[in-house]
Every structure is written in structure tokens, then in C-alpha cells.
């Protein structure tokens, strides 16, 4: 069993009943965030890259909860330099944690802190937890290796950006859904600002037209896989 809560933008909370983790917790200064950073209680924080709308409140949440930050090497080192526990990984590598397995994948994007400091390569991440496997694409454009991601790890859910401009838009995200072949696809990274306005229902209909299951989650909504 895995409970997933959508915290808006690209932020999700995973809970298997024993362990809780948050991904890309951009909450403060996020107009759509349904909770405050102080309300987030987790054991782990996973980061796909260091842009401000993904790094967000990660360090504050990690410090408050004595949680471990899981990220690619450069970003994990940065987190550790700020006084939090960190587990260094990199793209293509996986690690078995007490709650399950984390594996980082490629993502076509960038990664630097809000101050402009380079933080290594951006990533997507496949999380196996509570007997379920979920792919969080991070910020990325479409790439053919998405087909390999779904082939190597049969996915119960895929979390895909649809906001265009900085990431895939709707049509490319539909193609990504097709390649990943997850049991369920959930759109993310849209409608936080005008530049990434997108209609998730359009994405949902186009995805369903290809015979795939999709769920548009409301901000703050939870589902159980």
C-alpha cells in the first residue's frame, strides 16, 4: 500500500504507513500549496534538482524532521554543507533504503541553486515503496529512454510535467505516458504561474484516448495505490 498526496507543482508526499517521504517540496511562495512547510512530517526528502521551485523548503523540512535528503552527488553535498543528513546518489544508480528502493534516471533540464551555483545533473527518480513503483520525471523534456524506464521497472504510476515552456507540454507528456506504460499517469508542474498554464483535463482526455488510465489530482488530494 502506498498513499500519495499531491502538494501542488511537482511536490508529492509518499506514505507507506511506516515511512513518509516528500519529493521536491516547493511550498513557501507557492500560490497553490495546500500545506505549509512546517506541517510536513517526513523521514526522507528526495530532490530531482536544485531549482528554487523544487529545492523549495527541502532543507528546512529536513532540519525540522531530522530527515535524510536523497539527491544526486553535487546536490546532496550542498544539502550536507547546510547541516542536514544527506545520501549521495547519481543517475543510473539505485539504493535499497529501509522503506524500499530509489533509482535516479536522466532528465533533460538543468540544475542550479537560486543563487546560480551549479548542482550537478537534473534527474528523474523511480521509487519502489509499499510494494508499488512510481516514476517522478522531475523537470524534463521528452526522451526516448522513457520507454526503457517503464520496461526495466513496471510502473504503478508516473508523475509527469505538462506545463510546457520549461518542461514537456501536454502532447509530449502524452507520448511519454505511452512509452512509460504505467498503470496510472498523474500530471504535475502546471498552473503555478501564467507561463506554465495548462489544462490537465486536456492531458487526461488525450491520454485516455490512447487507452491509458490517468488521474488529475487536486492540490492536497490523496490517493492509494
C-alpha positions in Angstrom: 0.0 0.0 0.0 1.3 3.4 -0.9 -0.6 6.7 -0.2 0.3 9.6 -2.5 -0.6 13.2 -1.7 -0.2 15.9 -4.3 1.2 19.1 -2.7 0.9 21.0 -6.0 3.6 21.9 -8.6 6.0 18.9 -8.5 5.7 18.2 -4.8 4.3 14.8 -3.6 4.2 13.1 -0.2 4.5 9.3 -0.1 3.4 7.3 2.9 3.5 3.5 3.2 2.2 3.5 6.8 5.7 3.3 8.3 7.8 5.8 6.4 7.0 9.2 4.9 8.9 11.0 2.2 8.4 14.2 0.3 9.6 14.9 -3.2 10.6 18.4 -4.4 8.8 20.3 -1.6 8.3 23.8 -3.0 5.6 25.1 -0.6 6.6 28.6 0.6 5.8 31.2 -2.1 3.9 28.6 -4.0 0.4 30.1 -4.6 -1.2 26.6 -4.9 0.4 24.9 -1.9 -2.3 23.3 0.3 0.0 23.0 3.3 2.9 24.9 5.0 6.4 23.6 5.2 6.1 23.5 9.0 3.2 21.0 8.7 5.2 18.4 6.7 6.4 15.5 8.8 8.7 13.1 6.9 11.7 10.7 7.3 13.2 11.5 3.9 13.3 14.3 1.3 14.0 13.4 -2.3 15.2 16.1 -4.8 15.2 15.9 -8.5 17.3 19.1 -9.0 18.1 22.3 -7.3 15.9 24.9 -9.0 14.1 27.0 -6.4 10.7 25.5 -7.3 12.0 22.1 -6.5 14.6 22.6 -3.8 12.0 24.8 -2.2 11.7 24.1 1.5 13.7 20.9 1.4 16.5 22.0 3.8 14.1 23.5 6.3 11.9 20.4 6.3 14.9 18.1 6.6 16.3 20.1 9.6 13.0 20.2 11.4 12.3 16.5 10.9 16.0 15.2 11.1 15.2 13.7 7.8 17.7 12.5 5.2 17.9 14.3 1.8 18.4 11.9 -1.1 19.8 13.6 -4.2 22.5 13.4 -6.9 26.0 13.8 -5.6 26.5 17.5 -6.0 23.1 18.5 -4.6 23.5 16.0 -1.7 26.9 17.6 -0.9 25.2 21.0 -0.9 22.5 19.8 1.4 25.1 18.3 3.8 27.0 21.6 3.8 23.8 23.3 5.1 23.8 20.9 8.1 21.3 18.2 7.1 21.8 14.5 6.7 22.2 13.5 3.1 22.6 10.3 1.0 24.6 10.9 -2.2 23.5 9.1 -5.4 23.7 9.7 -9.1 21.9 9.0 -12.4 21.6 5.3 -13.2 22.3 4.3 -9.6 19.9 2.7 -7.2 20.0 2.1 -3.5 17.9 0.0 -1.1 16.7 2.1 1.8 14.7 0.7 4.8 11.5 1.8 3.1 12.3 0.5 -0.4 14.4 1.3 -3.4 15.3 4.6 -5.1 16.9 4.9 -8.5 17.7 8.1 -10.4 17.2 8.4 -14.1 18.2 11.0 -16.7 16.2 14.2 -17.2 16.7 16.8 -19.9 16.8 20.1 -18.0 19.3 22.0 -15.8 20.2 22.2 -12.1 21.4 25.2 -10.1 20.5 26.8 -6.8 18.5 30.0 -6.8 21.9 31.8 -6.3 23.2 30.2 -9.5 25.5 27.6 -8.1 25.8 24.5 -10.3 24.3 21.4 -8.6 25.2 18.6 -11.0 22.8 16.9 -13.4 19.0 17.1 -13.1 17.2 13.8 -12.6 14.0 11.8 -12.5 13.5 9.2 -9.9 11.9 5.7 -9.6 10.7 5.0 -6.1 9.7 1.5 -5.0 7.8 1.7 -1.7 4.9 0.0 -0.1 5.1 -2.7 -2.9 4.5 -0.1 -5.6 6.8 1.6 -8.1 6.4 5.2 -9.1 8.3 7.3 -11.5 8.6 11.1 -10.8 10.0 12.6 -14.0 11.3 15.8 -12.4 11.6 18.7 -14.9 12.3 17.2 -18.3 11.7 17.3 -21.9 10.6 14.1 -23.7 13.2 11.5 -24.4 13.1 8.0 -25.9 14.7 6.3 -22.9 11.4 6.7 -21.1 10.5 3.5 -22.8 13.4 1.8 -21.1 12.4 3.2 -17.7 9.0 1.5 -18.0 10.5 -1.7 -19.4 13.1 -2.1 -16.6 10.6 -1.3 -13.8 6.9 -1.9 -14.4 5.3 1.2 -13.1 2.2 1.6 -10.9 2.2 5.3 -11.5 4.1 8.0 -13.5 4.1 11.7 -12.4 4.7 13.8 -15.5 5.1 17.6 -16.0 2.7 19.1 -18.6 3.2 22.8 -18.2 5.4 23.4 -21.3 8.0 26.2 -21.5 10.4 24.7 -19.0 9.4 21.0 -19.4 7.2 18.8 -21.6 3.9 20.2 -22.7 0.7 18.3 -22.9 1.3 16.5 -26.2 4.9 15.4 -25.3 3.7 14.2 -21.9 1.0 12.1 -23.7 3.8 10.5 -25.7 5.8 10.0 -22.5 2.8 8.2 -21.0 2.6 5.9 -23.9 6.3 5.0 -23.6 6.3 4.5 -19.9 3.2 2.4 -19.9 2.4 3.0 -16.3 -0.8 1.7 -14.8 -1.7 5.3 -13.9 -0.4 8.7 -15.0 -0.7 11.8 -12.9 0.1 15.3 -14.4 2.1 17.8 -12.4 4.1 21.1 -12.9 1.4 23.2 -14.3 -0.7 26.3 -13.4 1.7 27.6 -10.7 2.4 30.7 -12.8 1.0 32.0 -16.1 4.0 30.8 -18.1 3.2 27.2 -17.3 -0.6 27.4 -17.6 -2.0 24.1 -19.0 -5.3 22.3 -18.9 -4.8 18.9 -17.1 -8.2 17.7 -18.3 -7.0 18.1 -21.9 -3.9 16.0 -21.0 -6.2 13.5 -19.3 -8.5 13.1 -22.3 -5.7 12.7 -24.8 -4.1 10.1 -22.5 -7.3 8.2 -22.1 -7.8 8.3 -25.9 -4.6 6.2 -26.1 -6.2 3.7 -23.8 -4.3 4.6 -20.6 -5.6 5.4 -17.1 -5.0 9.0 -15.8 -5.9 10.8 -12.7 -5.9 14.6 -12.3 -5.2 15.2 -8.6 -6.4 18.2 -6.8 -3.9 20.1 -4.7 -3.9 18.4 -1.3 -5.7 15.3 -2.6 -4.5 11.8 -1.7 -4.9 8.5 -3.5 -3.8 5.0 -2.5 -2.1 2.7 -5.0 
